[in-house]
Amino acid sequence: MDLSNIEFPLRRPDGGYLGMTTLGEQDWCRDYAASRFKGNGALVELGSFMGSLTIPLAEGLKEAIQSGHLDKAAARIHVYDLFYWHRSMIPVVEDTPLSSILNEGDWFFDVYKANTAHVEDMLEITWGDLGKEQWNGDEIEFLLLDCLKYDEITNNVIQSFFPATRPGLSSIAHQDYFHFYEWWTHLITFEQRGFLEIAEAVPDSGMLILDVKKDLSKYCADYDPQRDFSKTTPEQIEAAYAWNFSVIQEAFHQPLKAARIWAYVWTGNPEKARQLYNEASPEDQLSPAFQDMKLYCDTEGFPF
């Protein structure tokens, strides 16, 4: 793969770094690393894609070092990704130099390395399957999750990474919390409600920040490593969303409503999914969250 004629890091027309994240998320990560990360535990990013959050985190760490807020030895980001190119990633690189280089099934580790080369001294990169990777056991201060796309990954991350968080030290960021697809993140956060506290829903983004208030080790130890989210009951779905709607501000409810409908599609209850869709207000049905969910369902053979 010849990358020699490409100017890195890659940016979007809006000035943000190329990737599936918003300017709001990128700015939040930069500010967090610059002013709030203390270096008392590890900073871990699971699912980095092109590095659009890796880079702002690293930039923030550099600011923290320069200001004297952080010791250089603590300015490390532990990055994990499979670096496997999937068709869902293709729209991200349209009209960029990568559009003619990357195809489904390719490995794009070299692209990630080139895109983050200017901050590589702050990165410890693991190229691996997050359905299997194990954490080294050190305490984690900040756990950034953009990887919970499948049951096996979610199950392994909960058992391998969550136990390293600590009350009063750790924060967990769900990058895609306000996206219809990963509805199980709403379910597990509901289950963890006695351990976590909602700190912030990041504006203009899909990101939710949670602070760890109670040791998650027991939850993780009792967690089924072979959990199949398709077997989630309607009662569990309704309880999870009733709680989410009650604790998250209304401005973020449309993607949660779309995710609730998708949860019923995922668990094999199309009648309930169509009922909820038809009962939704015209405003909700025309929202980007519902439109994205409907388009995906149409593509997957489940038209509303």
Order of alpha helices (4+ residues) and beta strands (2+ residues): alpha-beta-alpha-beta-alpha-beta-beta-alpha-beta-alpha-beta-beta-alpha-alpha-alpha-alpha-alpha-alpha
